[in-house]
Amino acid sequence: MITRTLRLHWDSSDSLPRARTERLLLLLGGAFMVVNLWALALVRGEPLQTHLTAFVVWVGCALVGTFALQRWLPRRDPLLFPITMFLCGWGLVMIDRLAPIFAARQTLWLAVSVAGLLATALFPYGLRWLKNYRYLLLVGGLVLLVSTIIFGTNPSGQPGTPRLWLNVGAVFFQPSEALKIILVAFLASYLAEQYPALRAAGLNTASSRLWLSPRIYGPVLLMWGLCVVVLIWQRDLGTAILFFIVFIALLYIASGYTLILLGGAALVLLASVVAYNLFDVVQLRVDIWLNPWPEADGRAFQIVQSLLAFAAGGVFGQGVGQGAPGYIPVVHSDFMFAAVAEEFGQLGVLVVVVSLVMLIARGLRTAIRQQRRPFYALLAVGLSLLIATQSLLIMGGALKLLPLTGVTLPFLSYGGSSLLMSFIMIGLLLRLSAEE
């Protein structure tokens, strides 16, 4: 009884600085959002009230989220939720500026996403279910993938565009977003079960039979085959690359065997060469990545305008509502990073990058603290790598450092299913941080 009382006193006293830190960061995020909405209203000559809906919903979500987490998850990481809300608030401002018709829809998705985060973080059996029912989850994910291949649609309705969405009435959802979390949870559970054998073989440099073990080549070939299926039938280059990179990284972390990285790189190169020769969309993205300037007013118009946006932004940016990022096609989704660069400058780009790096670093910190529980550690690593890889792919594509892959910038870009799944990932990291 005395021990329990002391533990409760320690938990409550330790959680107070966490709560203060979280609320201070949320206050700063709210101030940033309202100042930029006010500036946007002044630029457009509109009353501030016309832009307050998104801010009111954001404040409500922030208050409900922080009080619920403080009440039922006091030992959580205090930085994950406020940084996520800050980036999402910034994204709402930019969507209102770039595509006002989508602002209300993204605001509604924010409320749904915060509810998903809280349900994930506060549900006490979620991590156990992810670990114990991994095969059921995998089957469910594959059913989603097959359903998209058969019944998939595209909200734009344009012929020849990838059909990556399922719809229920007017609500469209991209199953590949949910499949990311499902596959990471499956791989973390599988590799945690195989962890002792993998580490024993991987750390033994004299072991030349590791690649003959089904523990290694079985999952590698399964995941590679799944990525090829995604690429061939859905022409979703970004998701396929994201799946495979995260999987290879998890397998390497679990085994410590360097040849896994080399073998994974070889498979990625092989799939890339085949895709380049078979699919026009892959060939187009590689060609305009190598040299976009001869077709600056044609096929490479999007990436050239992105580069011009980075150049126009300079150090301090043009100011919200005062640049011209609207020249970039689909800027509110695929090229949000370029829009931020033009209107907030290199300082804004640096803030976005630092914020994402802090999220990833806190996730990896949680993984390190959970190293005695392999499933928790691998799950935290996998979720952090998902955010990191997706961010690098889209930021590198906008800067012409990498070929365009079509993924969204987490928390900032428009996309309801992407926002919901990103918040659920943060919810899982919050739960894992509270289990330390």
PEKAGI-V553691 format. One record per backbone hydrogen bond with DSSP energy under -1.0 kcal/mol. CO is the residue of the C=O (numbers start at 1). NH is the residue of the N-H. Records with the same first field share a line. If there is no record, write none. Layout:
BEGIN
CO->NH + NH
END
This chain:
BEGIN
1->5
2->6
3->7
4->8
5->9
6->10
7->11
8->12
9->13
10->14
11->15
15->19
16->20
17->21
18->22
19->23
20->24
21->25
22->26
23->27
24->28
25->29
26->30
27->31
28->32
29->33
30->34
31->35
32->36
33->37
34->38
35->39
36->40
37->41
38->42
39->43
40->44
41->46
47->50
48->51
49->52
52->56
53->57
54->58
55->59
56->60
57->61
58->62
59->63
60->64
61->65
62->66
63->67
64->68
65->69
66->70
67->71
68->72
69->73
73->76
79->83
80->84
81->85
82->86
83->87
84->88
85->89
86->90
87->91
88->92
89->93
90->94
91->95
92->96
93->97
94->98
95->99
99->102
100->103
102->106
103->107
104->108
105->109
106->110
107->111
108->112
109->113
110->114
111->115
112->116
113->117
114->118
115->119
116->120
117->121
118->122
119->123
125->129
126->130
127->131
128->132
129->133
133->137
134->138
135->139
136->140
137->141
138->142
139->143
140->144
141->145
142->146
143->147
144->148
145->149
146->150
147->151
148->152
153->165
154->157
158->161
162->164
165->153
166->173
168->171
171->168
173->166
174->177
175->179
176->180
178->182
179->183
180->184
181->185
182->186
183->187
184->188
185->189
186->190
187->191
188->192
189->193
190->194
194->198
195->199
196->200
197->201
198->202
199->203
203->205
204->207
206->208
210->213
213->216 + 217
216->220
217->221
218->222
219->223
220->224
221->225
222->226
223->227
224->228
225->229
226->230
227->231
228->232
229->233
230->234 + 236
235->237
236->240
237->241
238->242
239->243
240->244
241->245
242->246
243->247
244->248
245->249
246->250
247->251
248->252
249->253
250->254
251->255
252->256
257->260
258->261 + 262
259->263
260->264
261->265
262->266
263->267
264->268
265->269
266->270
267->271
268->272
269->273
270->274
271->275
272->276
273->277
274->278
275->279
279->283
280->284
281->285
282->286
283->287
284->288
285->289
286->290
287->291
292->295
293->296
295->298 + 300
298->301
300->304
301->305
302->306
303->307
304->308
305->309
306->310
307->311
308->312
309->313
313->317
314->346
315->347
319->322
324->327
325->328
328->331
330->333 + 334
332->414
335->339
336->340
337->341
338->342
339->343
340->344
341->345
342->318
343->319
344->348
345->349
346->350
347->351
348->352
349->353
350->354
351->355
352->356
353->357
354->358
355->359
356->360
357->361
358->362
359->363
360->364
361->365
362->366
363->367
364->368
365->369
368->371
370->373
373->377
374->378
375->379
376->380
377->381
378->382
379->383
380->384
381->385
382->386
383->387
384->388
385->389
386->390
387->391
388->392
389->393
390->394
391->395
392->396
393->397
394->398
395->399
396->401 + 402
397->400
405->238
409->412 + 413
415->419
416->420
417->421
418->422
419->423
420->424
421->425
422->426
423->427
424->428
425->429
426->430
427->431
428->432
429->433
430->434
433->436
END
